[in-house]
Amino acid sequence: MRLPLNFASWVKPNSTSIKPMIRQRHLSTTRSSPQAAKYYLLSYTYNPENLVERRAPHRPGHLALAKEFTTGGKLILGGAFVDPIDGAALVFRGSEEDVKEFIRRDPYVQKGIATGHNVREWNVLVGTGLENK
């Protein structure tokens, strides 16, 4: 039986088994590129009681920090949940250290407006403007 040309190229000459080569070829095509952008989802938890009033004095600093990270290409989008305003979600492109820096510097965290947070690496598959996908 003759193998298709592309399949035969996977097999090393004088090889007794093609299974290791098939697995190696499969893994090399399914791994993400080392240059692929990484995305992170930061979620904040807020105590919704009087939130609008409590966050008002800290909002300009929070938004200035968000603008800095957006201008630098690190923060892609973000905003608070509605009805009730009990948290927020922000999407970052870059490194987990970038997200941690944002958290450290965010007035909402420093002043207790954000009562909790969670950072997760996010495997983004579709969307406009994606890098290396």
ZAPA-53063 format. One record per residue (C-alpha): residue number from 1; residue in one letter; y, x negated, z. Coordinates in nm, 2 decimals. Layout:
# ZAPA-53063
<pt n="NUM" res="a" v="Y" u="X" w="Z"/>
...
This chain:
# ZAPA-53063
<pt n="1" res="m" v="0.00" u="0.00" w="0.00"/>
<pt n="2" res="r" v="0.34" u="-0.13" w="-0.09"/>
<pt n="3" res="l" v="0.62" u="-0.11" w="0.16"/>
<pt n="4" res="p" v="0.97" u="0.00" w="0.06"/>
<pt n="5" res="l" v="1.20" u="-0.30" w="0.01"/>
<pt n="6" res="n" v="1.42" u="-0.23" w="0.30"/>
<pt n="7" res="f" v="1.13" u="-0.18" w="0.54"/>
<pt n="8" res="a" v="0.96" u="-0.50" w="0.42"/>
<pt n="9" res="s" v="1.27" u="-0.70" w="0.50"/>
<pt n="10" res="w" v="1.21" u="-0.62" w="0.87"/>
<pt n="11" res="v" v="0.88" u="-0.80" w="0.88"/>
<pt n="12" res="k" v="0.87" u="-1.17" w="0.93"/>
<pt n="13" res="p" v="0.64" u="-1.36" w="0.69"/>
<pt n="14" res="n" v="0.29" u="-1.41" w="0.83"/>
<pt n="15" res="s" v="0.36" u="-1.16" w="1.10"/>
<pt n="16" res="t" v="0.05" u="-0.98" w="1.24"/>
<pt n="17" res="s" v="0.25" u="-0.69" w="1.39"/>
<pt n="18" res="i" v="0.56" u="-0.51" w="1.27"/>
<pt n="19" res="k" v="0.62" u="-0.31" w="1.59"/>
<pt n="20" res="p" v="0.83" u="-0.57" w="1.77"/>
<pt n="21" res="m" v="1.04" u="-0.62" w="1.46"/>
<pt n="22" res="i" v="1.10" u="-0.24" w="1.42"/>
<pt n="23" res="r" v="1.20" u="-0.22" w="1.78"/>
<pt n="24" res="q" v="1.43" u="-0.52" w="1.75"/>
<pt n="25" res="r" v="1.59" u="-0.37" w="1.43"/>
<pt n="26" res="h" v="1.64" u="-0.03" w="1.60"/>
<pt n="27" res="l" v="1.80" u="-0.18" w="1.91"/>
<pt n="28" res="s" v="2.04" u="-0.40" w="1.71"/>
<pt n="29" res="t" v="2.17" u="-0.09" w="1.51"/>
<pt n="30" res="t" v="2.21" u="0.14" w="1.81"/>
<pt n="31" res="r" v="2.39" u="-0.09" w="2.05"/>
<pt n="32" res="s" v="2.77" u="-0.06" w="2.06"/>
<pt n="33" res="s" v="2.97" u="-0.34" w="1.92"/>
<pt n="34" res="p" v="3.11" u="-0.59" w="2.17"/>
<pt n="35" res="q" v="3.45" u="-0.52" w="2.03"/>
<pt n="36" res="a" v="3.42" u="-0.14" w="2.07"/>
<pt n="37" res="a" v="3.69" u="0.01" w="2.28"/>
<pt n="38" res="k" v="3.59" u="0.14" w="2.62"/>
<pt n="39" res="y" v="3.72" u="0.47" w="2.75"/>
<pt n="40" res="y" v="3.76" u="0.59" w="3.11"/>
<pt n="41" res="l" v="3.82" u="0.93" w="3.27"/>
<pt n="42" res="l" v="4.02" u="0.93" w="3.59"/>
<pt n="43" res="s" v="4.01" u="1.25" w="3.78"/>
<pt n="44" res="y" v="4.24" u="1.33" w="4.07"/>
<pt n="45" res="t" v="4.19" u="1.59" w="4.34"/>
<pt n="46" res="y" v="4.49" u="1.76" w="4.49"/>
<pt n="47" res="n" v="4.54" u="1.99" w="4.78"/>
<pt n="48" res="p" v="4.71" u="2.28" w="4.59"/>
<pt n="49" res="e" v="4.90" u="2.41" w="4.90"/>
<pt n="50" res="n" v="5.27" u="2.37" w="4.83"/>
<pt n="51" res="l" v="5.18" u="2.10" w="4.57"/>
<pt n="52" res="v" v="5.48" u="2.16" w="4.34"/>
<pt n="53" res="e" v="5.72" u="2.11" w="4.63"/>
<pt n="54" res="r" v="5.53" u="1.81" w="4.78"/>
<pt n="55" res="r" v="5.50" u="1.62" w="4.45"/>
<pt n="56" res="a" v="5.86" u="1.68" w="4.33"/>
<pt n="57" res="p" v="6.01" u="1.36" w="4.50"/>
<pt n="58" res="h" v="5.73" u="1.15" w="4.36"/>
<pt n="59" res="r" v="5.69" u="1.30" w="4.02"/>
<pt n="60" res="p" v="5.95" u="1.07" w="3.84"/>
<pt n="61" res="g" v="5.77" u="0.76" w="3.96"/>
<pt n="62" res="h" v="5.43" u="0.90" w="3.86"/>
<pt n="63" res="l" v="5.56" u="0.99" w="3.51"/>
<pt n="64" res="a" v="5.73" u="0.65" w="3.47"/>
<pt n="65" res="l" v="5.40" u="0.48" w="3.55"/>
<pt n="66" res="a" v="5.22" u="0.71" w="3.30"/>
<pt n="67" res="k" v="5.48" u="0.63" w="3.03"/>
<pt n="68" res="e" v="5.44" u="0.26" w="3.10"/>
<pt n="69" res="f" v="5.06" u="0.28" w="3.05"/>
<pt n="70" res="t" v="5.10" u="0.51" w="2.75"/>
<pt n="71" res="t" v="5.34" u="0.28" w="2.58"/>
<pt n="72" res="g" v="5.11" u="-0.01" w="2.65"/>
<pt n="73" res="g" v="4.82" u="0.18" w="2.48"/>
<pt n="74" res="k" v="4.61" u="0.20" w="2.80"/>
<pt n="75" res="l" v="4.67" u="0.57" w="2.88"/>
<pt n="76" res="i" v="4.57" u="0.81" w="2.60"/>
<pt n="77" res="l" v="4.64" u="1.14" w="2.76"/>
<pt n="78" res="g" v="4.66" u="1.31" w="3.10"/>
<pt n="79" res="g" v="4.78" u="1.61" w="3.29"/>
<pt n="80" res="a" v="4.72" u="1.85" w="3.58"/>
<pt n="81" res="f" v="4.48" u="2.14" w="3.58"/>
<pt n="82" res="v" v="4.63" u="2.48" w="3.60"/>
<pt n="83" res="d" v="4.57" u="2.80" w="3.80"/>
<pt n="84" res="p" v="4.52" u="2.65" w="4.05"/>
<pt n="85" res="i" v="4.68" u="2.31" w="4.03"/>
<pt n="86" res="d" v="4.41" u="2.14" w="4.23"/>
<pt n="87" res="g" v="4.36" u="1.82" w="4.03"/>
<pt n="88" res="a" v="4.43" u="1.62" w="3.71"/>
<pt n="89" res="a" v="4.25" u="1.43" w="3.44"/>
<pt n="90" res="l" v="4.37" u="1.11" w="3.26"/>
<pt n="91" res="v" v="4.19" u="0.93" w="2.98"/>
<pt n="92" res="f" v="4.23" u="0.56" w="2.95"/>
<pt n="93" res="r" v="4.13" u="0.31" w="2.68"/>
<pt n="94" res="g" v="4.08" u="-0.05" w="2.79"/>
<pt n="95" res="s" v="3.92" u="-0.18" w="3.10"/>
<pt n="96" res="e" v="3.82" u="-0.03" w="3.44"/>
<pt n="97" res="e" v="4.07" u="-0.28" w="3.59"/>
<pt n="98" res="d" v="4.35" u="-0.11" w="3.40"/>
<pt n="99" res="v" v="4.25" u="0.23" w="3.56"/>
<pt n="100" res="k" v="4.23" u="0.07" w="3.91"/>
<pt n="101" res="e" v="4.58" u="-0.08" w="3.86"/>
<pt n="102" res="f" v="4.71" u="0.26" w="3.77"/>
<pt n="103" res="i" v="4.56" u="0.41" w="4.08"/>
<pt n="104" res="r" v="4.70" u="0.13" w="4.30"/>
<pt n="105" res="r" v="5.05" u="0.18" w="4.17"/>
<pt n="106" res="d" v="5.06" u="0.56" w="4.14"/>
<pt n="107" res="p" v="5.30" u="0.72" w="4.38"/>
<pt n="108" res="y" v="5.07" u="1.03" w="4.39"/>
<pt n="109" res="v" v="4.80" u="0.82" w="4.55"/>
<pt n="110" res="q" v="5.04" u="0.61" w="4.77"/>
<pt n="111" res="k" v="5.20" u="0.93" w="4.91"/>
<pt n="112" res="g" v="4.88" u="1.13" w="4.95"/>
<pt n="113" res="i" v="4.95" u="1.39" w="4.67"/>
<pt n="114" res="a" v="4.62" u="1.28" w="4.52"/>
<pt n="115" res="t" v="4.37" u="1.33" w="4.80"/>
<pt n="116" res="g" v="4.08" u="1.19" w="4.60"/>
<pt n="117" res="h" v="3.99" u="1.03" w="4.27"/>
<pt n="118" res="n" v="3.70" u="0.94" w="4.06"/>
<pt n="119" res="v" v="3.67" u="0.69" w="3.77"/>
<pt n="120" res="r" v="3.39" u="0.72" w="3.51"/>
<pt n="121" res="e" v="3.33" u="0.53" w="3.19"/>
<pt n="122" res="w" v="3.33" u="0.78" w="2.91"/>
<pt n="123" res="n" v="3.12" u="0.75" w="2.60"/>
<pt n="124" res="v" v="3.35" u="0.90" w="2.35"/>
<pt n="125" res="l" v="3.18" u="0.99" w="2.02"/>
<pt n="126" res="v" v="3.42" u="1.20" w="1.82"/>
<pt n="127" res="g" v="3.80" u="1.24" w="1.80"/>
<pt n="128" res="t" v="4.09" u="1.13" w="1.60"/>
<pt n="129" res="g" v="4.22" u="0.77" w="1.64"/>
<pt n="130" res="l" v="3.90" u="0.63" w="1.78"/>
<pt n="131" res="e" v="3.85" u="0.25" w="1.75"/>
<pt n="132" res="n" v="3.52" u="0.10" w="1.62"/>
<pt n="133" res="k" v="3.33" u="0.43" w="1.62"/>
